[in-house]
Amino acid sequence: MSAATGETAVHPNLLVRDDGHVRVLRIDREDKLGAFSSTLVQAIGSELARIRQSPSVRVVVLTGTGRGFVAGADIEEYANAGVEEFAEYQRRSRAVFDDLARLPQATIAAVNGYAFGGGFEIALCCDFIVAAATAKFGLPEIKLGLIPGGGGPQRLVREIGARWTKELVLTGRSVTAQEAHERGIVTSVFEREALADETMAFARALAAQPRNALREAKQVIDSGRSQDLETALSADQLALARLFDSADGAEGIRAFVEKRPPRFDAR
């Protein structure tokens, strides 16, 4: 599929466009249902590095094309690989997934279709997962005599607990968007034709928030999950103090008192 208006091809299968403070990354590999090639993963990693350094980007949307979001890795690519080559491919992929999870910007996976294997795993690296009603999720690696290598089991168990994670990983079964929503994995489910518009409305609403507060809020929530409660509460208060002492914090309070919309400068 050719690039839509405003999209730039940074790789034959990765298109990028900006919508205000929102950057959209669209995987375009319909013939393989979005399956990851090694060069596609590398291109995503390079784009994430640029995003990390971009003060204008506040929200990142990752989505796919057609029936596939990302239907896992391109198995044909590593079918004849040696163990060291295969292990290196997994390490490189996981490093990109980790970079996505650690972005300071808010991230949304807009799952338009099949999210299997690495596709499910990269979606789990995002702050939010929104999905088309027809989307499906799964970690089917056990059916190949393997297990997921992109962090899926460990991220899932921290979200939904060990029992349901074991059910998905040990059976390899797929789940619908609605079941994933009921389990707390998916934030919202939309009709397929409404997914793009609903996702962008949500992304723009996030991007309208003051940049520094958006980043601080994400950071304290993410870091607090691995901290004891007292340490996490103290981190919240330190972040709040930094924001109170910022130009945006002062503007927000002043605008509230003066009963007018705030004009945030992200300083």
Number of C-alpha atoms within 10 A of each C-alpha: 11 10 16 11 7 10 16 14 16 15 15 15 24 22 22 20 18 14 13 13 18 23 20 22 24 23 26 26 22 17 11 16 22 30 29 24 21 16 12 20 21 17 18 25 20 13 15 19 15 11 20 16 11 11 11 14 21 27 27 25 22 21 26 29 19 16 19 27 33 33 25 27 20 17 11 9 12 15 9 10 12 10 10 9 12 14 13 12 16 15 14 16 26 19 15 22 24 16 17 26 19 18 22 22 26 26 26 25 27 29 34 27 26 28 30 26 25 28 27 25 27 25 30 24 24 21 19 18 26 26 32 23 20 17 25 24 27 25 28 22 20 15 13 8 7 9 17 19 17 25 18 23 19 15 15 19 14 11 14 13 12 13 9 13 20 14 11 19 21 15 15 20 16 18 16 17 27 20 14 21 17 12 13 13 19 21 17 21 22 20 14 15 11 12 20 18 11 17 22 17 12 14 23 17 11 18 21 16 14 19 24 22 19 18 16 20 15 18 19 18 13 15 12 18 11 10 12 9 11 10 12 18 13 13 19 17 12 14 17 16 12 13 17 16 11 16 13 21 22 14 17 19 13 14 14 11 9 10 9 10 11 17 11 17 11 15 11
